Amino acid sequence: MVSMVDKDGKLIPEQGGARSTSPAPVVIRKGLDIDIVK
């Protein structure tokens, strides 16, 4: 499972394909690997 989180590490609800959703995800967490999306 992949989880989207904001800059504070809080989970972001599903966006349902919407664009310009706030807060925008800055990190995708998958398992134990955390890579910042640039």
PDB file of N, H, CA, C and O in Angstrom:
ATOM      1  N   MET A   1       0.847  -1.189   0.000  1.00  0.00           N
ATOM      2  CA  MET A   1       0.000   0.000   0.000  1.00  0.00           C
ATOM      3  C   MET A   1       0.885   1.242   0.000  1.00  0.00           C
ATOM      4  O   MET A   1       1.889   1.298   0.711  1.00  0.00           O
ATOM      5  N   VAL A   2       0.515   2.221  -0.789  1.00  0.00           N
ATOM      6  H   VAL A   2      -0.300   2.176  -1.367  1.00  0.00           H
ATOM      7  CA  VAL A   2       1.243   3.482  -0.875  1.00  0.00           C
ATOM      8  C   VAL A   2       0.413   4.552  -0.203  1.00  0.00           C
ATOM      9  O   VAL A   2      -0.784   4.674  -0.465  1.00  0.00           O
ATOM     10  N   SER A   3       1.044   5.332   0.669  1.00  0.00           N
ATOM     11  H   SER A   3       2.016   5.233   0.882  1.00  0.00           H
ATOM     12  CA  SER A   3       0.339   6.398   1.379  1.00  0.00           C
ATOM     13  C   SER A   3       0.950   7.738   1.023  1.00  0.00           C
ATOM     14  O   SER A   3       2.171   7.881   0.968  1.00  0.00           O
ATOM     15  N   MET A   4       0.090   8.725   0.780  1.00  0.00           N
ATOM     16  H   MET A   4      -0.902   8.609   0.824  1.00  0.00           H
ATOM     17  CA  MET A   4       0.552  10.085   0.523  1.00  0.00           C
ATOM     18  C   MET A   4       0.557  10.848   1.839  1.00  0.00           C
ATOM     19  O   MET A   4      -0.395  10.758   2.615  1.00  0.00           O
ATOM     20  N   VAL A   5       1.631  11.603   2.097  1.00  0.00           N
ATOM     21  H   VAL A   5       2.405  11.676   1.467  1.00  0.00           H
ATOM     22  CA  VAL A   5       1.720  12.388   3.324  1.00  0.00           C
ATOM     23  C   VAL A   5       2.121  13.816   2.987  1.00  0.00           C
ATOM     24  O   VAL A   5       2.745  14.078   1.958  1.00  0.00           O
ATOM     25  N   ASP A   6       1.748  14.743   3.884  1.00  0.00           N
ATOM     26  H   ASP A   6       1.241  14.530   4.720  1.00  0.00           H
ATOM     27  CA  ASP A   6       2.144  16.132   3.687  1.00  0.00           C
ATOM     28  C   ASP A   6       3.511  16.371   4.313  1.00  0.00           C
ATOM     29  O   ASP A   6       4.152  15.430   4.781  1.00  0.00           O
ATOM     30  N   LYS A   7       3.961  17.627   4.324  1.00  0.00           N
ATOM     31  H   LYS A   7       3.439  18.391   3.943  1.00  0.00           H
ATOM     32  CA  LYS A   7       5.307  17.930   4.827  1.00  0.00           C
ATOM     33  C   LYS A   7       5.479  17.624   6.296  1.00  0.00           C
ATOM     34  O   LYS A   7       6.611  17.483   6.759  1.00  0.00           O
ATOM     35  N   ASP A   8       4.379  17.513   7.059  1.00  0.00           N
ATOM     36  H   ASP A   8       3.460  17.628   6.683  1.00  0.00           H
ATOM     37  CA  ASP A   8       4.449  17.185   8.479  1.00  0.00           C
ATOM     38  C   ASP A   8       4.344  15.691   8.735  1.00  0.00           C
ATOM     39  O   ASP A   8       4.421  15.251   9.882  1.00  0.00           O
ATOM     40  N   GLY A   9       4.166  14.898   7.665  1.00  0.00           N
ATOM     41  H   GLY A   9       4.103  15.256   6.733  1.00  0.00           H
ATOM     42  CA  GLY A   9       4.074  13.456   7.808  1.00  0.00           C
ATOM     43  C   GLY A   9       2.674  12.958   8.093  1.00  0.00           C
ATOM     44  O   GLY A   9       2.493  11.781   8.406  1.00  0.00           O
ATOM     45  N   LYS A  10       1.669  13.834   7.991  1.00  0.00           N
ATOM     46  H   LYS A  10       1.816  14.789   7.737  1.00  0.00           H
ATOM     47  CA  LYS A  10       0.283  13.423   8.230  1.00  0.00           C
ATOM     48  C   LYS A  10      -0.306  12.875   6.938  1.00  0.00           C
ATOM     49  O   LYS A  10      -0.034  13.384   5.851  1.00  0.00           O
ATOM     50  N   LEU A  11      -1.111  11.837   7.072  1.00  0.00           N
ATOM     51  H   LEU A  11      -1.332  11.423   7.956  1.00  0.00           H
ATOM     52  CA  LEU A  11      -1.715  11.220   5.891  1.00  0.00           C
ATOM     53  C   LEU A  11      -2.679  12.175   5.205  1.00  0.00           C
ATOM     54  O   LEU A  11      -3.392  12.934   5.860  1.00  0.00           O
ATOM     55  N   ILE A  12      -2.691  12.128   3.885  1.00  0.00           N
ATOM     56  H   ILE A  12      -2.111  11.511   3.353  1.00  0.00           H
ATOM     57  CA  ILE A  12      -3.599  12.940   3.082  1.00  0.00           C
ATOM     58  C   ILE A  12      -4.699  12.028   2.560  1.00  0.00           C
ATOM     59  O   ILE A  12      -4.409  10.941   2.060  1.00  0.00           O
ATOM     60  N   PRO A  13      -5.968  12.453   2.667  1.00  0.00           N
ATOM     61  CA  PRO A  13      -7.057  11.616   2.159  1.00  0.00           C
ATOM     62  C   PRO A  13      -6.970  11.437   0.646  1.00  0.00           C
ATOM     63  O   PRO A  13      -6.324  12.221  -0.050  1.00  0.00           O
ATOM     64  N   GLU A  14      -7.632  10.391   0.151  1.00  0.00           N
ATOM     65  H   GLU A  14      -8.157   9.755   0.716  1.00  0.00           H
ATOM     66  CA  GLU A  14      -7.619  10.129  -1.285  1.00  0.00           C
ATOM     67  C   GLU A  14      -8.176  11.323  -2.041  1.00  0.00           C
ATOM     68  O   GLU A  14      -9.161  11.934  -1.626  1.00  0.00           O
ATOM     69  N   GLN A  15      -7.531  11.648  -3.156  1.00  0.00           N
ATOM     70  H   GLN A  15      -6.730  11.152  -3.492  1.00  0.00           H
ATOM     71  CA  GLN A  15      -7.935  12.813  -3.930  1.00  0.00           C
ATOM     72  C   GLN A  15      -8.942  12.465  -5.018  1.00  0.00           C
ATOM     73  O   GLN A  15      -9.588  13.352  -5.576  1.00  0.00           O
ATOM     74  N   GLY A  16      -9.075  11.197  -5.318  1.00  0.00           N
ATOM     75  H   GLY A  16      -8.551  10.477  -4.865  1.00  0.00           H
ATOM     76  CA  GLY A  16     -10.059  10.783  -6.317  1.00  0.00           C
ATOM     77  C   GLY A  16      -9.810  11.351  -7.699  1.00  0.00           C
ATOM     78  O   GLY A  16     -10.760  11.631  -8.429  1.00  0.00           O
ATOM     79  N   GLY A  17      -8.546  11.528  -8.075  1.00  0.00           N
ATOM     80  H   GLY A  17      -7.774  11.300  -7.482  1.00  0.00           H
ATOM     81  CA  GLY A  17      -8.218  12.031  -9.405  1.00  0.00           C
ATOM     82  C   GLY A  17      -8.321  13.533  -9.540  1.00  0.00           C
ATOM     83  O   GLY A  17      -8.091  14.070 -10.624  1.00  0.00           O
ATOM     84  N   ALA A  18      -8.665  14.236  -8.449  1.00  0.00           N
ATOM     85  H   ALA A  18      -8.851  13.800  -7.569  1.00  0.00           H
ATOM     86  CA  ALA A  18      -8.785  15.691  -8.512  1.00  0.00           C
ATOM     87  C   ALA A  18      -7.399  16.327  -8.597  1.00  0.00           C
ATOM     88  O   ALA A  18      -6.422  15.792  -8.074  1.00  0.00           O
ATOM     89  N   ARG A  19      -7.334  17.470  -9.261  1.00  0.00           N
ATOM     90  H   ARG A  19      -8.128  17.905  -9.686  1.00  0.00           H
ATOM     91  CA  ARG A  19      -6.074  18.209  -9.343  1.00  0.00           C
ATOM     92  C   ARG A  19      -6.143  19.422  -8.425  1.00  0.00           C
ATOM     93  O   ARG A  19      -7.225  19.848  -8.021  1.00  0.00           O
ATOM     94  N   SER A  20      -4.996  19.964  -8.104  1.00  0.00           N
ATOM     95  H   SER A  20      -4.117  19.618  -8.432  1.00  0.00           H
ATOM     96  CA  SER A  20      -4.896  21.144  -7.229  1.00  0.00           C
ATOM     97  C   SER A  20      -5.547  20.897  -5.881  1.00  0.00           C
ATOM     98  O   SER A  20      -6.174  21.793  -5.316  1.00  0.00           O
ATOM     99  N   THR A  21      -5.399  19.685  -5.366  1.00  0.00           N
ATOM    100  H   THR A  21      -4.889  18.958  -5.825  1.00  0.00           H
ATOM    101  CA  THR A  21      -5.957  19.345  -4.066  1.00  0.00           C
ATOM    102  C   THR A  21      -5.029  19.858  -2.977  1.00  0.00           C
ATOM    103  O   THR A  21      -3.810  19.716  -3.067  1.00  0.00           O
ATOM    104  N   SER A  22      -5.612  20.451  -1.959  1.00  0.00           N
ATOM    105  H   SER A  22      -6.602  20.566  -1.885  1.00  0.00           H
ATOM    106  CA  SER A  22      -4.818  20.954  -0.842  1.00  0.00           C
ATOM    107  C   SER A  22      -5.196  20.199   0.419  1.00  0.00           C
ATOM    108  O   SER A  22      -6.390  20.013   0.655  1.00  0.00           O
ATOM    109  N   PRO A  23      -4.255  19.749   1.247  1.00  0.00           N
ATOM    110  CA  PRO A  23      -2.811  19.907   1.045  1.00  0.00           C
ATOM    111  C   PRO A  23      -2.275  18.938   0.003  1.00  0.00           C
ATOM    112  O   PRO A  23      -2.744  17.805  -0.104  1.00  0.00           O
ATOM    113  N   ALA A  24      -1.299  19.388  -0.755  1.00  0.00           N
ATOM    114  H   ALA A  24      -0.919  20.308  -0.668  1.00  0.00           H
ATOM    115  CA  ALA A  24      -0.709  18.537  -1.779  1.00  0.00           C
ATOM    116  C   ALA A  24       0.302  17.590  -1.140  1.00  0.00           C
ATOM    117  O   ALA A  24       1.031  17.994  -0.234  1.00  0.00           O
ATOM    118  N   PRO A  25       0.359  16.343  -1.592  1.00  0.00           N
ATOM    119  CA  PRO A  25       1.329  15.404  -1.026  1.00  0.00           C
ATOM    120  C   PRO A  25       2.755  15.788  -1.403  1.00  0.00           C
ATOM    121  O   PRO A  25       3.011  16.219  -2.528  1.00  0.00           O
ATOM    122  N   VAL A  26       3.674  15.633  -0.467  1.00  0.00           N
ATOM    123  H   VAL A  26       3.466  15.283   0.446  1.00  0.00           H
ATOM    124  CA  VAL A  26       5.078  15.899  -0.754  1.00  0.00           C
ATOM    125  C   VAL A  26       5.915  14.633  -0.655  1.00  0.00           C
ATOM    126  O   VAL A  26       7.027  14.584  -1.181  1.00  0.00           O
ATOM    127  N   VAL A  27       5.396  13.618   0.006  1.00  0.00           N
ATOM    128  H   VAL A  27       4.493  13.658   0.433  1.00  0.00           H
ATOM    129  CA  VAL A  27       6.141  12.374   0.182  1.00  0.00           C
ATOM    130  C   VAL A  27       5.214  11.202  -0.098  1.00  0.00           C
ATOM    131  O   VAL A  27       4.053  11.210   0.310  1.00  0.00           O
ATOM    132  N   ILE A  28       5.727  10.196  -0.794  1.00  0.00           N
ATOM    133  H   ILE A  28       6.671  10.190  -1.125  1.00  0.00           H
ATOM    134  CA  ILE A  28       4.991   8.950  -0.980  1.00  0.00           C
ATOM    135  C   ILE A  28       5.680   7.903  -0.117  1.00  0.00           C
ATOM    136  O   ILE A  28       6.867   7.628  -0.296  1.00  0.00           O
ATOM    137  N   ARG A  29       4.936   7.318   0.821  1.00  0.00           N
ATOM    138  H   ARG A  29       3.973   7.542   0.967  1.00  0.00           H
ATOM    139  CA  ARG A  29       5.508   6.291   1.695  1.00  0.00           C
ATOM    140  C   ARG A  29       5.095   4.921   1.186  1.00  0.00           C
ATOM    141  O   ARG A  29       3.916   4.680   0.929  1.00  0.00           O
ATOM    142  N   LYS A  30       6.047   4.034   1.040  1.00  0.00           N
ATOM    143  H   LYS A  30       7.005   4.230   1.249  1.00  0.00           H
ATOM    144  CA  LYS A  30       5.746   2.664   0.625  1.00  0.00           C
ATOM    145  C   LYS A  30       6.614   1.744   1.463  1.00  0.00           C
ATOM    146  O   LYS A  30       7.832   1.702   1.295  1.00  0.00           O
ATOM    147  N   GLY A  31       5.993   1.019   2.351  1.00  0.00           N
ATOM    148  H   GLY A  31       5.002   1.053   2.487  1.00  0.00           H
ATOM    149  CA  GLY A  31       6.752   0.142   3.231  1.00  0.00           C
ATOM    150  C   GLY A  31       7.669   0.952   4.132  1.00  0.00           C
ATOM    151  O   GLY A  31       7.241   1.931   4.744  1.00  0.00           O
ATOM    152  N   LEU A  32       8.925   0.546   4.214  1.00  0.00           N
ATOM    153  H   LEU A  32       9.273  -0.249   3.718  1.00  0.00           H
ATOM    154  CA  LEU A  32       9.885   1.242   5.066  1.00  0.00           C
ATOM    155  C   LEU A  32      10.707   2.263   4.295  1.00  0.00           C
ATOM    156  O   LEU A  32      11.471   3.021   4.893  1.00  0.00           O
ATOM    157  N   ASP A  33      10.557   2.292   2.963  1.00  0.00           N
ATOM    158  H   ASP A  33       9.936   1.676   2.478  1.00  0.00           H
ATOM    159  CA  ASP A  33      11.329   3.229   2.148  1.00  0.00           C
ATOM    160  C   ASP A  33      10.569   4.537   2.020  1.00  0.00           C
ATOM    161  O   ASP A  33       9.395   4.548   1.648  1.00  0.00           O
ATOM    162  N   ILE A  34      11.236   5.632   2.327  1.00  0.00           N
ATOM    163  H   ILE A  34      12.189   5.623   2.629  1.00  0.00           H
ATOM    164  CA  ILE A  34      10.625   6.953   2.166  1.00  0.00           C
ATOM    165  C   ILE A  34      11.532   7.757   1.242  1.00  0.00           C
ATOM    166  O   ILE A  34      12.682   8.042   1.575  1.00  0.00           O
ATOM    167  N   ASP A  35      10.999   8.115   0.083  1.00  0.00           N
ATOM    168  H   ASP A  35      10.065   7.883  -0.188  1.00  0.00           H
ATOM    169  CA  ASP A  35      11.744   8.931  -0.875  1.00  0.00           C
ATOM    170  C   ASP A  35      10.972  10.220  -1.108  1.00  0.00           C
ATOM    171  O   ASP A  35       9.768  10.187  -1.363  1.00  0.00           O
ATOM    172  N   ILE A  36      11.653  11.346  -1.022  1.00  0.00           N
ATOM    173  H   ILE A  36      12.631  11.373  -0.815  1.00  0.00           H
ATOM    174  CA  ILE A  36      10.992  12.633  -1.268  1.00  0.00           C
ATOM    175  C   ILE A  36      10.841  12.808  -2.772  1.00  0.00           C
ATOM    176  O   ILE A  36      11.791  12.618  -3.531  1.00  0.00           O
ATOM    177  N   VAL A  37       9.637  13.172  -3.190  1.00  0.00           N
ATOM    178  H   VAL A  37       8.865  13.327  -2.574  1.00  0.00           H
ATOM    179  CA  VAL A  37       9.355  13.402  -4.598  1.00  0.00           C
ATOM    180  C   VAL A  37       9.739  14.832  -4.926  1.00  0.00           C
ATOM    181  O   VAL A  37       9.245  15.773  -4.306  1.00  0.00           O
ATOM    182  N   LYS A  38      10.626  14.995  -5.907  1.00  0.00           N
ATOM    183  H   LYS A  38      11.028  14.230  -6.411  1.00  0.00           H
ATOM    184  CA  LYS A  38      11.077  16.345  -6.273  1.00  0.00           C
ATOM    185  C   LYS A  38      10.598  16.685  -7.654  1.00  0.00           C
ATOM    186  O   LYS A  38      10.870  17.778  -8.151  1.00  0.00           O
TER     187      LYS A  38
END
